Amino acid sequence: MTVLRILLPNYADFESALEEEARLFEEAHPGVAVELTTVSIHELHQAAIAGGGLREGRYDLALLVSDWLAEGVATASLEDMNPWLRRRPIPEWPEGWASSLVAPLFFGDHLSALPWHDGPECLVYRSDLFADPASRIAYASQFGRELAPPTTWEDFEQIARFFTNPAKSIYGTVFAAFPDGHNTMYDFALQTWSRGGELLDAAGRPCITTPEATQALDYYRRIVRDPEGGNPGSHEIVDSHSGDLVV
């Protein structure tokens, strides 16, 4: 019996999806058993990359944060996937895949990994709160306009403050601001881009001193700490757990 050992973060959605995929894989390959090991996000980096779990063969596969791919390549933890794709091509790879998924995986000609899921920034909101008649009347009375999902950051902040009601454990928004910083960086990038700014200059060098970047950082730093607009525990929340909260 061949055992395929896979390391993944302890996020319920990831676990349930991969458990089903592992079951189907085992059915299609009777001589293979899939062994799943779940750990926290910090333990994942240590076990897979820093501690040599992939490089030394204690794990065969791992669901990694794309931020770690460069380190994985530099430490010889990530095998070049190109020879495997030549043996078993993936349909429409890479032309049929979004460039934002494909480009970060290449280091020169070295294909460090394959995407398992993407993480697009999108606005998720509770439609029941926006449709609530009492809320709609109260919002129109207070602000003189119809309650609707925000289309600007000013609207976003105003609506977040409107819905926040700590007595009922309802908060207008939540930020994944855990001090490891990876979500904070994503939010900063989104804030900058949505203001028309860029994080790189014309030569491809990091540049975060533009007016747009300054405005983005000022806004984000203020709103993420605002107890009247968001969950006061945001500094303890990672992205994979933020969706589990009632906001």
Secondary structure by P-SEA (a helix, b strand, c coil): cbbbbbbbcccaaaaaaaaaaaaaaaaacccbbbbbbbbcaaaaaaaccccccccccccccccccccaaaaaaaacccccaaaaaaacccccccccccccccccccccccccccccccccbbbbbcccccccaaaaaaaaaaccccccccccaaaaaaaaaaaccccccccccccccccccaaaaaaaaaaaaaacccccccccccccccaaaaaaaaaaaaaaacccccccccccccccccccccc
